[in-house]
Amino acid sequence: MRLTLQSSRSLPLSPFGGPAHPGPPRTERHPVVSHPIPPSRHMATEAAAWATVLVRRHLVYAMVPVPTGQWLVQQVPNGPVQLLHGPASVIDLAATIQRQLRTARPDSR
């Protein structure tokens, strides 16, 4: 005599060959969550973007990052080279230049 297990509801098999966990099938997937950029890397990226803008707009002559995280800045050709101690200093310089530009132009409001 042969014994067979008959069930009114058959369970699907898991990838490992055993019965899968009973329950409703999952139709939705969790969205891929991007990992936030660490603050230091984010600030370095923002500083590089500001450096590009300042040089392209001819507001400074040259800005070059140094492997130590510092920046070399030259305001005018043949002028002295200034050493900025990190990305926060680059962002501060960009803010200072913006303030100078805003106060130098007449109020057009």
Secondary structure, 3 states (H helix, E strand, C coil): CCCCCCCCCCCCECCCCCECCCCCCCCCCCCCCCCCCCHHHHHHHHHHHHHHHHHHCCCCCEEEECCCCCEEEECCCCCCEEEECCHHHHHHHHHHHHHHHHHHCCCCC
